[in-house]
Amino acid sequence: MVVQVFQQVAKRKSRYWRVQFGLLQKHLPGMSFEGPVDAVLAQALRQPLVQHLQQCVLLLLQLRDGLGKSHPAQELVTQAITLYGNLQSFLQQALDQATATQALWHSLSSRLKDALCTPTRRLLQDSQDVPMTATPLRAERVLLFDDALVLLQGPAVHTFDLRLLWVRPRRHECTFCVLTPEEEFSLSARDPLGRAVWQWKVSRAVSQALRGKKDFPVLGAGPAPSEPPACRSVAYTFSAEGRLCQATYEGEWCLARPHGKGTLKWPDGRHHVGNFRWGLEHGFGIYLVPKATEDQFDCYKCHWQEGSMCGYGICEYGSEEVYKGYFRAGLRHGFGVLDSAPQAPQPFRYTGHWEQDQRSGYGVQEDSSRGERYIGEWQANQRHGLGVVVTQAGVCYQGTFQADKMVGPGILLSEDDSMYEGTFTRDLTFEGKGKITFPNGFTLEGSFSSGAGRGLYTQSVLDTAALPPDPSSTHKRQLGVGALPVESRWRGVYTPFWDFAHAGCPGELQEALLGFQVQSSRELRRSQERGSPEDAAGGTEAFLEDLLRPRQPAALRRHLGEALSAAWHPLGKLLRTLMLTFQATYAGIGANKHLQGLAQEEVKQHARELWAAYRGLLQVALQHKGQALEDEDAETRDQRVHGLMLPLVLPSFYSELFTLYLLLHEREDGLYSQGISSLSVFPDTKLLELLDVHKHLWPLKDLRLTSNQRSSLVRDKCFLSATECLQKIITTVDPREKLEVLEKTYLEIEATVSRVLGREHKLPMDDLLPLLVYVVSRARIQHLGAEIHLIRDMMDPVHTGGRYDFLLTALESCYQHIQKEDVRLHRLPGHWDLRDLR
């Protein structure tokens, strides 16, 4: 009827109609066949259905009347009568809608008819029947169809899909609001009744459009229709000008805005898949941006906030560069790591701070093609400020950079411990005025120049009269200490953590602010798919509750250890990011002895920052309970940092840090190893004799000899328990545990002497030192100098001047004595001069 199909049938088949007219009258008695053929045919098609329903209702009424009121089937029959009555109303409503729709098509102009007419569309309400006006669009006519709301405004036709239409009441009793993805307008009636009719019909039509069927409860299925849901899943293409022009969104909506999970596609190939909030990208999302080159994309897997990238993300550029770090307002900002393409002509890796999409602040960049690493300040993608350059050849430079160029004087330390103070070229060759100090103390001061193939030219004065310097002072020069303040080096790592803490540790922000430990883009996407905001909030509440449990020092140590080792805990995430920065600075090319001081103070600073981070989380947990955190004085804080936090975090940095200690003390450890080799040739009794150990202290009763052995030939048997105890010093990285091993070694020596003497005996220093030299020589600990100095640098200051400090000083004295030339040449002293050992 809507598309005038019956008129076409009547015109083309009029002859057939006349032939079969009599047969039709026979099957439809009582029907009037007056009027147009198409109207008669339509009546003929629907009359059997109407009559059939009427007969069913009559039969059911007769059945009900014939049954008694107490009959078990009475209720069932009554329900059937209601259903069939509803079906009659439903059928009449459908016919009325079809009739009204047909009348509408006849009343519209051909242009409007072509724009609006579809075979399945039905008119539900017309503002000409119940007056309604739309503002601010000022529509002349409002039409409600079963699939769209149409506003006619002169020649313009505004069509709104009912699936993306939301109705909201207004305070004015005659007006209600309509929300659509790109328009918001009000519909106003003349009176409250007209408003109620329109609002009810629009809401019902929206519900029907979302379900894809009308509201008749066939066979009793479902209750009366409810209000349309606020959240829906529909596809829509935006047409208004703006950033979403011509973009197609497919996903979840709420109140006419993309809200929830969805996909946004632009005609130019841009593609965003992720979470939305009130029309903007918000939460985790993947954003593809096509490049001019075919089949190349910039792929951003990142957290978003109000339409722009904000928080942690991984960007895989079409150029094959990869950025892993933080964003703000869509730009790289904060801490991040940028890797060049694997096949780039000049491969590099930058680890450090970013500002407004540029390398700025403290950062470390490794240039693989040049074989060098820069550690220092940046500005606008260029080295700018104080910095240290380390080369693969072992050369170190410290100086000032400006616009990526070295300016002013600097210091250069070569592999053989020569030092140059002056100006350089970019390739670290001497240029201009400078001074070279050689390891033997000679100096060469003047002007230097170089050229391609010409070598180094100088006009300078060679001074050979200077006294030879202390080898330890020339060998152990440190760069960067003081020039690069440790407190400001890695602020970009700590800033997201404190943003998280100051926000109250919300679970939904944990991955956005503390997600840097996720280094794989695939792992990042999986973590978002696995975790819901509810799960994240639950995890946050769990660790905050755990912080409030009262703890003694031992229990607090266990709790902090578990938190630092847990990948899900904020402290564990922070520690893993710090490990990455430490490796980027001091592993590989950065393993240079002149950076040991820089690394040592950095580890201590990380311990201070992590303790502050723990206190920050504890403060948030207490605030959730309405409590306050007690203040902590400087002395207590230092005790907690050195006695509690530093031993827990040191294992995470130990490998790179100990390597620097090995390189720094390589010379002394080499002399020590030669001394150990010299002492190892002596049997126990001979060595005890050479070390001038009193014979009444020799544990000869511990020697179990075979029939053909003599005590003068036995090795590695005396003070065996003490020797084995000292060897355990390399099995732990905790300075306190190393000191405890040293203390147990001392107690084992005393216990052995007491057993030999048959009474308890406290060893004086004169007796202890030669025995300790014996035990050290038999323990054969590699790199003992590196171990001693690491313990000295990292131990808790509370032990300074105490028992541990005394024992460590004694061990250091033994270490220094074994290095002496007399020991290496088998010329041991006949007596011990304590002043030589200290």
HELIX and SHEET records of a PDB file:
HELIX    1   1 VAL A    5  ARG A   12  1                                   8    
HELIX    2   2 SER A   14  HIS A   27  1                                  14    
HELIX    3   3 VAL A   37  GLY A   66  1                                  30    
HELIX    4   4 GLN A   74  SER A  107  1                                  34    
HELIX    5   5 SER A  110  LEU A  116  1                                   7    
HELIX    6   6 LEU A  162  LEU A  164  5                                   3    
HELIX    7   7 PRO A  192  ARG A  211  1                                  20    
HELIX    8   8 VAL A  218  GLY A  220  5                                   3    
HELIX    9   9 PRO A  471  HIS A  475  1                                   5    
HELIX   10  10 VAL A  486  SER A  488  5                                   3    
HELIX   11  11 ARG A  491  HIS A  502  1                                  12    
HELIX   12  12 GLY A  507  LEU A  509  5                                   3    
HELIX   13  13 GLN A  510  LEU A  514  1                                   5    
HELIX   14  14 GLY A  515  GLN A  517  5                                   3    
HELIX   15  15 SER A  521  ARG A  530  1                                  10    
HELIX   16  16 PRO A  533  LEU A  547  1                                  15    
HELIX   17  17 PRO A  553  SER A  565  1                                  13    
HELIX   18  18 PRO A  570  TYR A  586  1                                  17    
HELIX   19  19 GLY A  588  GLY A  590  5                                   3    
HELIX   20  20 LYS A  593  LEU A  595  5                                   3    
HELIX   21  21 GLN A  596  HIS A  624  1                                  29    
HELIX   22  22 ALA A  634  ARG A  640  1                                   7    
HELIX   23  23 VAL A  641  MET A  645  3                                   5    
HELIX   24  24 LEU A  646  LEU A  664  1                                  19    
HELIX   25  25 GLU A  666  LEU A  679  1                                  14    
HELIX   26  26 ASP A  684  LEU A  690  1                                   7    
HELIX   27  27 LYS A  695  LEU A  697  5                                   3    
HELIX   28  28 LEU A  700  ASP A  702  5                                   3    
HELIX   29  29 SER A  711  LEU A  713  5                                   3    
HELIX   30  30 LEU A  720  GLN A  727  1                                   8    
HELIX   31  31 LYS A  728  THR A  731  5                                   4    
HELIX   32  32 PRO A  735  LEU A  757  1                                  23    
HELIX   33  33 MET A  765  ALA A  779  1                                  15    
HELIX   34  34 LEU A  784  MET A  794  1                                  11    
HELIX   35  35 PRO A  797  HIS A  799  5                                   3    
HELIX   36  36 ARG A  803  GLN A  819  1                                  17    
HELIX   37  37 GLU A  821  ARG A  824  1                                   4    
HELIX   38  38 LEU A  834  LEU A  837  1                                   4    
SHEET    1   A 4 LEU A 123  ASP A 126  0                                        
SHEET    2   A 4 ARG A 141  PHE A 145 -1                                        
SHEET    3   A 4 ALA A 148  GLN A 153 -1                                        
SHEET    4   A 4 ALA A 156  ASP A 161 -1                                        
SHEET    1   B 4 MET A 132  THR A 135  0                                        
SHEET    2   B 4 GLU A 184  ALA A 189 -1                                        
SHEET    3   B 4 THR A 175  LEU A 179 -1                                        
SHEET    4   B 4 TRP A 166  PRO A 169 -1                                        
SHEET    1   C19 CYS A 231  THR A 237  0                                        
SHEET    2   C19 THR A 248  CYS A 254 -1                                        
SHEET    3   C19 ARG A 257  LYS A 265 -1                                        
SHEET    4   C19 HIS A 271  ARG A 277 -1                                        
SHEET    5   C19 LEU A 280  PRO A 290 -1                                        
SHEET    6   C19 PHE A 297  GLN A 305 -1                                        
SHEET    7   C19 SER A 308  GLU A 316 -1                                        
SHEET    8   C19 VAL A 322  ARG A 328 -1                                        
SHEET    9   C19 LEU A 331  ASP A 339 -1                                        
SHEET   10   C19 PHE A 348  GLU A 355 -1                                        
SHEET   11   C19 GLN A 358  ASP A 367 -1                                        
SHEET   12   C19 GLU A 372  GLN A 379 -1                                        
SHEET   13   C19 GLN A 382  THR A 391 -1                                        
SHEET   14   C19 CYS A 396  GLN A 402 -1                                        
SHEET   15   C19 LYS A 405  LEU A 413 -1                                        
SHEET   16   C19 MET A 419  PHE A 424 -1                                        
SHEET   17   C19 PHE A 430  THR A 437 -1                                        
SHEET   18   C19 THR A 443  GLY A 451 -1                                        
SHEET   19   C19 GLY A 455  ASP A 463 -1                                        
END                                                                             
